[in-house]
Structures are given as structure tokens and as C-alpha cells.
Amino acid sequence: MSATGRFAHYPRGIFFRHFSLATLATGCVVLACLAILTIQLSTLWRAREVRLHDARDAAANVSQAVAQHAYDTLKEVDTLLLGLVERGALPGASGFDPSRMQALLRSRVAELPQLQAIIVFADDGRPLLNSGTTMPVNLDNPDNAYLHYHRLHNDLQPYLGTGAGRLAHSEWIMAVSRRINLPDGSFGGVVLATIRLDYFRKFYEDFSIGEQGTILMTHDDARLVLKIPYAGGGAEAAEMPFRLYSRGLGGRAMIISYRKISAYPLLVLTVLSQDEVLRGWRNDAYLHLAALSALILLIGFFGRRLLSQLNSRLIIEERFKASSDELKVSNQRLTNLALHDGLTGLANRRSFDEALTVEFSRAQRAGNSLGLMMVDVDFFKQYNDIYGHVAGDECLKKIASVVATGMRRAGDMAARYGGEEMVLLLPGADIDGAVSLAESLRRGIENAGIAHTGSPLCKVTVSIGVAVFPLIKMEMLATTLLNAADHALYKAKASGRNNVCTCDSREKKFSRIDAVEINENWCQEYLGQAGMAASQG
């Protein structure tokens, strides 16, 4: 069959089963575009919600700040009026001095920037004292709302009128008043303070509320007291109800936050235009959508190109399949050579290190035990000195064949660790089984009867260190197990060689330095005894 004919059936028969390559590639491109579009739209919508949430918080903060400022301003003026009433230095009290009282009122007005004037009215509505030079419009009427309220209410609570008054030169004011009681408790007049609305306006205009935003101060009966941006018509603030103003918003979506001014019949509202708040987001959204459209077009273009490249690649892969299989076989052979020791046929150090890392991680995850056996040929340097390195290599091959018999399960690995040292990795082993196996290997090597005149037993023996971790914690390292087996090996060496030892915390531990010193002293003693026996013979 030709390469083109094989390609026609290759995707359907092996990889894609029910769909052609073109269908799958097109589906992937469409799904990628839909995923990008969904993520981007979701991100844009989230950004919109965040922008609106921030705007609501900003409106709430402005309302809170404005309400607190209004409360502090009114409270300061009200406290001044209360002090004047309670000190009893007003008309009807004994020792009343109009000239001193006039001077006192003017000094108090000079101290507070929000105050325009303080006026004292008699019980019949006549102004008795005035810290200013002019009388506000609507306040010079004997039947004004302040006098009417205090005549009917025999308490000393402050009264805030329903609207704002105006001075002769068109400066708009708001008044706060308190009742004056005569010594017998009867109505004696009213002390009234006028507050400049311009004082509030200057403070409110410092807030950033956008071109279409508004700050309103209204009375409880929905009549406007002040509006920012300032329209210049105080009459609008005094006369136009808030419900009429709200109709003038033109049906636009608004963000509104309000705060009640504590202890006073006033309400502060902050109104932000939602369109203005979202203007920056909308511009960003248009830019993102334009970039997204360009990206989707690019994905479609390159997806088409990719499909063409995949078709060409499958044809090329089919043509060179035979040579690829041969290359795999060659690579496998090279891999085997790279992972096995050329002398003993066991796994080499690199292969062992990789297997130790893998098995250690597997034991950590599964909660299984892992054992390691480290084997070292006793007096191997003397063996090479006596019999030569060629004989030493043959000796290592025989020992390796015995060590290899310790691989009794699929995961076991015997490897040459270096020089005359060999290791046996035992996944899932317990300490008793590992020690029993090590003793079996030690006896097997000893029973092999490899002659060694440099050894006290006159034959080749090995020392074996065994370490088994029954439960490997996640914070432990593979080198911990390796060090434990190495420590056990040096214990076996230090205890006389031809021995099997484990790394047990209940036994006496030998450091590497101590073990080397013991081995060297033991070897010197053995060589001295061997020399004496030779001279006597």
C-alpha cells in the first residue's frame, strides 16, 4: 500500500477512531476560540462589577464624610446656643446687659467660620439682639416657623427649619434655634444661629463625583437644602422637593448612597452616574474585544496552517516508520549498555540512583516499606595486591552472580555501587526478611570458596549492611536510607567483617571515622600475626 493510501486510514484506524484529523483539528480551534472568548468576557464582566462595587463604596464614603461634617458643624453651633441658654444671660434674666451680650454674640460668630449671625427674639417675635448688621429674609416675620415651633414645645431641644433663608445680598443660610424659658418656665423668646450654606458648599465641592454626579442635603420632608454642583439658585434648594429633582435625572442609571445626620432632621445623598462610572471600563472593553477579535482570527489562520503541517508530518512519519523502528531497537541497546555495569552485568550506579529515587517516592505515596542492602567485599584491596586485578574482576563477577540471586521480586534491583561495593534494593521488604536474605547471600559467597590468603578465613567473604524503613515520611530523603545502609555496613566492618548488621537505634552506633580507625587497627594486628606465623614456619 502506498504512503498516501496508508495515511487515509491511519488517523481513523489508530488514533482518532471515529473522527477525521480535519474534524478534530477544526474542533480544537473552535473550542480554543470559544474558551478564550468566554474567559475574556467573564473577565470583562468581573471588571465591570468591580468598578460598580468601587463606585458604590466611594459614594458611601462620600455620604458618610458629608454627613459627619454636617453633624459636626450643626453640633458645634447647637452647643453654642445651649451654652447661651443655660448661662441665663438672655432677656428675662436678672442682670441682663444688652451691650455686653451683643459683644459676646459677635465674638462667638467670629470664632466659628460656619456662623453668619446669632439673633435673639423676644416672645412676641421682635428681634432683640443681632450679632450681624442685616436680618435674613423670612426670619423677620413675627410668625416665622421657629417662633411658632418653640411656643408650642416646652422643651429645650434644638429646632432646624424646613428650608433655608436668604440674606439681602443673596447669601443663603440655614438656621438652628433653641427656646428661651423665663424663670417661671414660660416662653421667653428664641435664640437663633444662622449657618452659611456656602460653608457646606465649599467642603462638598472638594469631592470628586464626576461631571454628572450630585451631592444633596435634604430635609426629612424631602425638601432640598443644598445641591452640589451648586446651581446658583438658592430658591431651588429652598423650594424644590427632592422627588421633583429625582424626576429630572432623565431615567439614567444612577448609584445612590444616603446617610441620615444623627440628631437632626437632615439627610445626605450622594448620586453618581453609572454611565460615567463605567465610561473607562467601556473603553477598555472595546479595546479588549478588538484585540480578542484579532486574536481569534490569528488562531483560525494558524490553525489552518497547523492542520496542513500535521497532514504533511503524518505522511513523512509513515514513510520513515521502518527506519524509526530500527532506530528504536538501536536506542534500546544503547540504553541497556548505559544502565548496566559492563563487568558484573548488574545495574550500574546511574540506574540504581534513578531506581532508588523512584521507589522511595512510591513508598512515600503508598505508605509501603523500603529496604536497602549494601554489600562490600572484605579485604578486596589485599586480594588485588595478591592475585592481580584480572583475578579481582573475576572475583567480582562471581560475587555479583550470588548477589543477583537476591532479586526475587519484580521491583528488586541488584547494582554495582562502586569498586567492590554492591547494593540490593528491596521494595516492600521487612527487616526480618531483609536480614534473612542478607545472611543467605553472605553464606552463599562464603561457601563459594574463593581462595583469599589475605583474609583470616583464607577465602573471600563479604560484610553486609541492611537498612529497612517501614514507613517513609514525606519530609525524608532517599539519601537517608542510603546513609542508614552505609552506616550498617560500617558497623559490620567494625564488628569483625564477614557479618550482617542493621542500622538500629538501640545498638551502639559507629561513626565513619571510628569505623575506619577500627578497621585499620584490625588489619595491622592481622598482618602482624600473619608475619609471626610465617617466621615460625
Sequence and secondary structure as in RCSB ss.txt:
>XXXX:A:sequence
MSATGRFAHYPRGIFFRHFSLATLATGCVVLACLAILTIQLSTLWRAREVRLHDARDAAANVSQAVAQHAYDTLK
EVDTLLLGLVERGALPGASGFDPSRMQALLRSRVAELPQLQAIIVFADDGRPLLNSGTTMPVNLDNPDNAYLHYH
RLHNDLQPYLGTGAGRLAHSEWIMAVSRRINLPDGSFGGVVLATIRLDYFRKFYEDFSIGEQGTILMTHDDARLV
LKIPYAGGGAEAAEMPFRLYSRGLGGRAMIISYRKISAYPLLVLTVLSQDEVLRGWRNDAYLHLAALSALILLIG
FFGRRLLSQLNSRLIIEERFKASSDELKVSNQRLTNLALHDGLTGLANRRSFDEALTVEFSRAQRAGNSLGLMMV
DVDFFKQYNDIYGHVAGDECLKKIASVVATGMRRAGDMAARYGGEEMVLLLPGADIDGAVSLAESLRRGIENAGI
AHTGSPLCKVTVSIGVAVFPLIKMEMLATTLLNAADHALYKAKASGRNNVCTCDSREKKFSRIDAVEINENWCQE
YLGQAGMAASQG
>XXXX:A:secstr
  HHHHHHHHIIIII TTS HHHHHHHHHHHHHHHHHHHHHHHHHHHHHHHHHHHHHHHHHHHHHHHHHHHHHHH
HHHHHHHHHHHHT STTSTT  HHHHHHHHHHHHHH TTEEEEEEE TTS EEEESSSS  BTTS TT HHHHHH
HH  S   EE SS EE TTS EEEEEEEEEE TTSSEEEEEEEEEEHHHHHHHHTTS   SS EEEEEETTSBEE
EEES  S HHHHHH BHHHHHHTTTT  EEEEEEE TTSSEEEEEEEEHHHHTHHHHHHHHHHHHHHHHHHHHHH
HHHHHHHHHHHHHHHHHHHTHHHHHHHHHHHHHHHHHHHB TTT SB HHHHHHHHHHHHHHHHHHT  EEEEEE
EETTHHHHHHHH HHHHHHHHHHHHHHHHTT  STT EEEEEETTEEEEEEET  HHHHHHHHHHHHHHHHHT  
B TTSTTSB  EEEEEEEESS  TT  HHHHHHHHHHHHHHHHHTTSS EEE  TTS    HHHHHHHHHHHHHH
HHHHHHHHHHH 
